[in-house]
Amino acid sequence: MCEEDLVILSNQVECLSCGDKPYSASRHDFVSCSCGGISVDGGMDYLRRVGSNFKEMSISWPVSLINQMIEDIDTAKETGRSSYGIVCAVARTIRDSEHEVCKKEV
């Protein structure tokens, strides 16, 4: 388990019954799959699940990693890199980070 605060980047699950992938875009955005077997809520503020037959698809990264990516994006822009160059800078940051992949407890 990670000790650092995490930033939720995507709040989504896949229903293992119907295959839908409900995504919660904002706080109190309660979204269900078409069969009603699973619901997701919370947007980027919190992860809430109703139901149990699902595969977790959410993405959460440490605050320090997000801040490093922002810094690298700013540097890439200042040095005139193309959009591709900016994506490469972010990819290197993710690759070189010393952060473990963390799963936020629901």
N, CA, C and O of each residue as an XYZ file, in Angstrom:
424
protein
N       0.841     -1.182      0.000
C       0.000      0.000      0.000
C       0.885      1.244      0.000
O       1.924      1.281      0.659
N       0.463      2.246     -0.739
C       1.232      3.489     -0.826
C       0.939      4.373      0.370
O      -0.192      4.435      0.851
N       1.970      5.056      0.844
C       1.780      5.975      1.958
C       1.517      7.397      1.475
O       0.999      8.218      2.232
N       1.867      7.696      0.228
C       1.684      9.026     -0.320
C       0.248      9.208     -0.804
O      -0.403      8.251     -1.223
N      -0.240     10.457     -0.740
C      -1.565     10.752     -1.258
C      -1.618     10.469     -2.749
O      -0.656     10.709     -3.479
N      -2.754      9.957     -3.182
C      -2.943      9.628     -4.590
C      -3.944     10.584     -5.225
O      -4.853     11.088     -4.565
N      -3.758     10.820     -6.505
C      -4.677     11.625     -7.297
C      -5.446     10.651     -8.195
O      -4.840      9.863     -8.921
N      -6.755     10.707     -8.145
C      -7.580      9.851     -8.999
C      -7.629     10.488    -10.386
O      -8.060     11.631    -10.534
N      -7.188      9.747    -11.397
C      -7.194     10.229    -12.777
C      -8.366      9.673    -13.575
O      -8.831     10.300    -14.527
N      -8.835      8.507    -13.185
C      -9.949      7.870    -13.879
C     -10.687      6.991    -12.881
O     -10.066      6.202    -12.170
N     -12.005      7.122    -12.825
C     -12.847      6.377    -11.892
C     -13.788      5.513    -12.723
O     -14.843      5.970    -13.164
N     -13.392      4.247    -12.932
C     -14.129      3.394    -13.855
C     -13.995      1.930    -13.466
O     -12.987      1.518    -12.891
N     -15.016      1.153    -13.784
C     -14.995     -0.298    -13.603
C     -15.565     -0.955    -14.855
O     -16.185     -0.300    -15.692
N     -15.345     -2.259    -14.963
C     -15.968     -3.044    -16.023
C     -16.901     -4.059    -15.373
O     -16.477     -4.825    -14.507
N     -18.163     -4.071    -15.782
C     -19.118     -5.055    -15.274
C     -18.808     -6.399    -15.907
O     -18.754     -6.513    -17.132
N     -18.605     -7.416    -15.084
C     -18.287     -8.743    -15.596
C     -19.527     -9.496    -16.070
O     -19.410    -10.577    -16.647
N     -20.717     -8.935    -15.832
C     -21.949     -9.555    -16.306
C     -22.315     -9.098    -17.717
O     -22.593     -9.924    -18.587
N     -22.312     -7.771    -17.944
C     -22.751     -7.245    -19.246
C     -21.624     -6.652    -20.085
O     -21.814     -6.391    -21.273
N     -20.460     -6.436    -19.490
C     -19.330     -5.907    -20.236
C     -19.264     -4.390    -20.328
O     -18.291     -3.850    -20.856
N     -20.277     -3.691    -19.825
C     -20.248     -2.223    -19.825
C     -19.116     -1.720    -18.942
O     -18.666     -2.417    -18.033
N     -18.663     -0.506    -19.219
C     -17.577      0.108    -18.454
C     -18.026      1.478    -17.941
O     -17.613      2.508    -18.473
N     -18.873      1.490    -16.906
C     -19.328      2.785    -16.391
C     -18.173      3.607    -15.841
O     -17.263      3.083    -15.198
N     -18.232      4.920    -16.111
C     -17.195      5.883    -15.748
C     -17.857      7.044    -15.019
O     -18.837      7.604    -15.510
N     -17.339      7.407    -13.862
C     -17.855      8.546    -13.105
C     -16.961      9.749    -13.375
O     -15.775      9.735    -13.043
N     -17.534     10.792    -13.980
C     -16.753     11.950    -14.422
C     -16.602     13.028    -13.358
O     -15.653     13.810    -13.406
N     -17.523     13.082    -12.399
C     -17.454     14.146    -11.400
C     -18.074     13.676    -10.081
O     -18.725     12.633    -10.022
N     -17.860     14.460     -9.037
C     -18.387     14.144     -7.718
C     -19.903     13.935     -7.808
O     -20.605     14.738     -8.422
N     -20.396     12.883     -7.211
C     -21.818     12.526     -7.201
C     -22.352     12.160     -8.587
O     -23.561     12.214     -8.813
N     -21.464     11.788     -9.519
C     -21.875     11.301    -10.838
C     -22.022      9.788    -10.723
O     -21.090      9.038    -11.010
N     -23.211      9.350    -10.297
C     -23.505      7.942    -10.034
C     -23.944      7.301    -11.339
O     -25.011      7.626    -11.862
N     -23.128      6.385    -11.875
C     -23.389      5.787    -13.179
C     -23.436      4.269    -13.028
O     -22.592      3.675    -12.358
N     -24.441      3.647    -13.665
C     -24.601      2.193    -13.604
C     -24.405      1.576    -14.982
O     -24.541      2.246    -16.006
N     -24.085      0.299    -14.990
C     -23.997     -0.441    -16.250
C     -25.422     -0.733    -16.739
O     -26.390     -0.493    -16.016
N     -25.546     -1.249    -17.961
C     -26.877     -1.463    -18.540
C     -27.666     -2.563    -17.836
O     -28.896     -2.529    -17.853
N     -26.996     -3.537    -17.217
C     -27.730     -4.595    -16.518
C     -28.029     -4.223    -15.062
O     -28.766     -4.935    -14.380
N     -27.463     -3.118    -14.589
C     -27.704     -2.666    -13.221
C     -26.902     -3.415    -12.166
O     -27.139     -3.242    -10.970
N     -25.962     -4.239    -12.592
C     -25.199     -5.051    -11.654
C     -24.106     -4.310    -10.902
O     -23.696     -4.738     -9.823
N     -23.627     -3.198    -11.465
C     -22.545     -2.438    -10.831
C     -22.750     -0.947    -11.090
O     -23.207     -0.544    -12.159
N     -22.408     -0.152    -10.103
C     -22.460      1.304    -10.252
C     -21.170      1.892     -9.717
O     -20.525      1.320     -8.838
N     -20.804      3.048    -10.262
C     -19.583      3.751     -9.876
C     -19.964      5.203     -9.565
O     -20.876      5.760    -10.175
N     -19.250      5.807     -8.605
C     -19.580      7.164     -8.171
C     -18.317      7.840     -7.650
O     -17.379      7.164     -7.229
N     -18.289      9.153     -7.677
C     -17.228      9.919     -7.027
C     -16.337     10.732     -7.929
O     -15.619     11.609     -7.447
N     -16.357     10.473     -9.229
C     -15.492     11.220    -10.136
C     -14.046     11.133     -9.699
O     -13.539     10.049     -9.411
N     -13.376     12.289     -9.650
C     -11.972     12.330     -9.259
C     -11.815     12.630     -7.766
O     -10.697     12.813     -7.286
N     -12.940     12.682     -7.024
C     -12.899     12.996     -5.593
C     -12.831     11.763     -4.701
O     -12.138     11.779     -3.683
N     -13.532     10.703     -5.061
C     -13.525      9.474     -4.264
C     -13.989      8.308     -5.130
O     -14.649      8.512     -6.149
N     -13.642      7.084     -4.724
C     -14.047      5.877     -5.436
C     -15.142      5.178     -4.634
O     -14.912      4.721     -3.515
N     -16.336      5.102     -5.223
C     -17.441      4.382     -4.582
C     -17.972      3.355     -5.570
O     -18.161      3.657     -6.749
N     -18.210      2.143     -5.087
C     -18.740      1.055     -5.894
C     -19.996      0.495     -5.241
O     -20.077      0.378     -4.019
N     -20.976      0.151     -6.076
C     -22.165     -0.567     -5.624
C     -22.229     -1.817     -6.495
O     -22.298     -1.723     -7.720
N     -22.208     -2.971     -5.870
C     -22.157     -4.239     -6.588
C     -20.809     -4.887     -6.359
O     -19.917     -4.293     -5.753
N     -20.662     -6.121     -6.849
C     -19.414     -6.825     -6.572
C     -18.828     -7.546     -7.774
O     -17.680     -7.985     -7.714
N     -19.566     -7.682     -8.855
C     -19.089     -8.452    -10.005
C     -18.459     -7.516    -11.033
O     -19.022     -7.271    -12.100
N     -17.255     -6.988    -10.683
C     -16.620     -6.022    -11.578
C     -15.109     -6.157    -11.561
O     -14.518     -6.735    -10.648
N     -14.505     -5.599    -12.608
C     -13.053     -5.493    -12.704
C     -12.711     -4.011    -12.519
O     -13.275     -3.152    -13.197
N     -11.801     -3.721    -11.615
C     -11.392     -2.339    -11.361
C     -10.580     -1.812    -12.533
O      -9.667     -2.487    -13.010
N     -10.903     -0.619    -12.998
C     -10.184      0.009    -14.109
C      -9.663      1.396    -13.740
O      -9.053      2.065    -14.574
N      -9.895      1.839    -12.505
C      -9.502      3.183    -12.102
C      -7.990      3.357    -12.127
O      -7.233      2.395    -11.995
N      -7.569      4.610    -12.301
C      -6.154      4.960    -12.299
C      -5.926      6.012    -11.226
O      -6.588      7.050    -11.214
N      -4.987      5.742    -10.326
C      -4.596      6.700     -9.286
C      -3.077      6.748     -9.238
O      -2.418      5.709     -9.193
N      -2.514      7.974     -9.248
C      -1.066      8.146     -9.203
C      -0.687      9.039     -8.042
O      -1.484      9.876     -7.618
N       0.528      8.875     -7.516
C       1.006      9.726     -6.419
C       1.094     11.203     -6.845
O       1.405     11.513     -7.995
N       0.817     12.088     -5.906
C       0.874     13.527     -6.155
C       2.249     13.932     -6.679
O       2.343     14.749     -7.595
N       3.309     13.376     -6.114
C       4.662     13.757     -6.544
C       4.920     13.389     -8.003
O       5.621     14.119     -8.704
N       4.370     12.278     -8.467
C       4.528     11.886     -9.867
C       3.774     12.856    -10.772
O       4.291     13.260    -11.814
N       2.569     13.227    -10.386
C       1.784     14.199    -11.161
C       2.552     15.517    -11.243
O       2.661     16.103    -12.320
N       3.084     15.985    -10.116
C       3.827     17.250    -10.102
C       5.066     17.187    -10.989
O       5.389     18.163    -11.666
N       5.768     16.045    -10.992
C       6.948     15.894    -11.843
C       6.547     15.916    -13.317
O       7.249     16.508    -14.136
N       5.437     15.284    -13.660
C       4.972     15.300    -15.047
C       4.617     16.716    -15.484
O       4.931     17.113    -16.607
N       3.966     17.483    -14.612
C       3.621     18.873    -14.932
C       4.887     19.688    -15.177
O       4.957     20.474    -16.122
N       5.880     19.494    -14.321
C       7.160     20.198    -14.479
C       7.814     19.831    -15.815
O       8.326     20.704    -16.516
N       7.798     18.540    -16.166
C       8.399     18.099    -17.425
C       7.631     18.626    -18.634
O       8.243     18.956    -19.650
N       6.314     18.711    -18.544
C       5.508     19.280    -19.629
C       5.865     20.749    -19.819
O       6.066     21.201    -20.947
N       5.943     21.494    -18.720
C       6.297     22.915    -18.807
C       7.673     23.101    -19.442
O       7.849     23.966    -20.300
N       8.645     22.293    -19.025
C       9.999     22.379    -19.590
C       9.986     22.049    -21.079
O      10.637     22.723    -21.877
N       9.244     21.010    -21.447
C       9.160     20.617    -22.858
C       8.545     21.740    -23.701
O       9.006     22.001    -24.812
N       7.529     22.392    -23.188
C       6.910     23.514    -23.910
C       7.886     24.673    -24.042
O       8.016     25.273    -25.109
N       8.575     24.983    -22.940
C       9.527     26.106    -22.946
C      10.679     25.883    -23.918
O      11.236     26.841    -24.454
N      11.037     24.627    -24.145
C      12.146     24.326    -25.051
C      11.668     24.043    -26.472
O      12.446     23.599    -27.316
N      10.381     24.302    -26.735
C       9.848     24.214    -28.092
C       9.595     22.817    -28.620
O       9.566     22.610    -29.833
N       9.413     21.866    -27.737
C       9.145     20.507    -28.204
C       7.740     20.411    -28.809
O       6.821     21.134    -28.423
N       7.610     19.504    -29.755
C       6.303     19.244    -30.369
C       5.431     18.468    -29.387
O       5.892     18.072    -28.317
N       4.175     18.256    -29.755
C       3.271     17.451    -28.918
C       3.854     16.061    -28.683
O       3.742     15.519    -27.583
N       4.468     15.489    -29.699
C       5.103     14.174    -29.563
C       6.238     14.234    -28.539
O       6.378     13.330    -27.715
N       7.039     15.284    -28.589
C       8.132     15.455    -27.636
C       7.636     15.584    -26.206
O       8.268     15.091    -25.272
N       6.492     16.256    -26.041
C       5.900     16.401    -24.708
C       5.435     15.046    -24.190
O       5.658     14.714    -23.025
N       4.791     14.264    -25.050
C       4.347     12.926    -24.658
C       5.551     12.063    -24.273
O       5.494     11.311    -23.300
N       6.631     12.173    -25.034
C       7.849     11.401    -24.721
C       8.420     11.807    -23.362
O       8.871     10.953    -22.598
N       8.401     13.113    -23.057
C       8.906     13.581    -21.757
C       8.090     12.990    -20.618
O       8.648     12.566    -19.606
N       6.780     12.962    -20.777
C       5.909     12.389    -19.748
C       6.155     10.885    -19.635
O       6.211     10.352    -18.527
N       6.300     10.204    -20.753
C       6.544      8.759    -20.730
C       7.856      8.444    -19.991
O       7.924      7.475    -19.234
N       8.888      9.259    -20.211
C      10.159      9.046    -19.508
C       9.990      9.265    -18.006
O      10.569      8.536    -17.200
N       9.206     10.260    -17.634
C       8.958     10.517    -16.213
C       8.300      9.311    -15.551
O       8.692      8.897    -14.459
N       7.303      8.758    -16.219
C       6.613      7.586    -15.673
C       7.583      6.409    -15.582
O       7.631      5.714    -14.567
N       8.348      6.193    -16.638
C       9.315      5.086    -16.654
C      10.352      5.218    -15.545
O      10.691      4.239    -14.881
N      10.855      6.440    -15.349
C      11.955      6.656    -14.408
C      11.505      6.861    -12.964
O      12.337      6.947    -12.061
N      10.213      6.938    -12.747
C       9.733      7.188    -11.382
C      10.055      5.999    -10.485
O      10.134      4.857    -10.938
N      10.235      6.292     -9.222
C      10.514      5.237     -8.252
C       9.247      4.854     -7.487
O       9.308      4.231     -6.427
N       8.120      5.232     -8.038
C       6.853      4.946     -7.369
C       6.364      3.550     -7.739
O       6.454      3.119     -8.889
N       5.854      2.872     -6.744
C       5.236      1.584     -7.010
C       3.823      1.831     -7.528
O       3.225      2.873     -7.262
N       3.301      0.863     -8.265
C       1.923      0.965     -8.717
C       1.053      0.710     -7.490
O       1.247     -0.276     -6.778
N       0.090      1.607     -7.246
C      -0.725      1.534     -6.037
C      -2.181      1.325     -6.392
O      -2.672      1.841     -7.395
N      -2.858      0.567     -5.565
C      -4.295      0.376     -5.725
C      -4.971      1.048     -4.552
O      -4.696      0.711     -3.400
N      -5.856      1.998     -4.829
C      -6.560      2.702     -3.762
C      -7.663      1.791     -3.232
O      -8.453      1.244     -4.002
N      -7.706      1.636     -1.939
C      -8.732      0.786     -1.319
C     -10.096      1.433     -1.484
O     -10.248      2.637     -1.281
N     -11.091      0.628     -1.854
C     -12.454      1.119     -2.041
C     -13.298      0.730     -0.851
O     -14.487      1.049     -0.806
